[in-house]
Amino acid sequence: MISGFIAKKGQMTSVYTPEGKRIAVTKCTIAPLTVTQVKSIEKDGYSAIQVAFGLRKRLDKATSGKLSKLKLDITPQHFQEFQLTADTAPEVGAQITADAVFTVGEKIDVVGVTKGHGFAGVIKRYGFQRQPVSGGQSDRVRAPGAIGAQTPGKVIKGKKMPGHYGNVKKNVANLKIFAIDTVKNEILISGPVPGHLNTWVSIYKA
């Protein structure tokens, strides 16, 4: 099958294990993925499976032309490729469900875009501590302090300073699948998942 899946992030909740331990899980929606292209080493130089996910009202001309050639009556929001993990590849137009890719208890990596926090200072962005209020600098307690030395006479690249915080691609590794419900199209992932509510996240085998 394929090496990953696409899910829409939902809310976090608490569940209990059979041993009575309470753990925090993220509830995600996992609709079946439609195969739109099978890439091979002979034709494309690498092997992968392209899938379509999401829904939108209108398609651009290039996408609608591609799907009409494939005779697929879908209006997907995005496309994504995954590696093929089996010897036989699925056919174009086939539906892939989450239970065919993952099993309960399997370790996974979740990739998503983190929440954007706008322009932030070093205390919020990096967890710096405040400076002392005494010493005649009561208006500089949240400032970063010294940012360099006389030599080399410049601010070194990569210095932690105020700036854009969040809205970056992040991988949260070694999470675990707690449950898969194919009837409700839901998957429970132990731990937090990056991103806002109702944003797309990629789930890969760890």
Secondary structure, 3 states (H helix, E strand, C coil): CECEEEEEEEEEEEEECCCCCEEEEEEEECCCEEEEEEECHHHHCCCEEEEEECCCCCCCHHHHHHHHHCCCCCCCCEEEEECECCCCCCCCCCEECHHHCCCCCCEEEEEEECCEEEEECHHHHHCCCCCCCCCCCCCCCCCCCCCCCCCCCCCCCCCCCCEEEECCEEEEEEEEEEEEECCCCEEEEECCCCCCCCCEEEEEEC
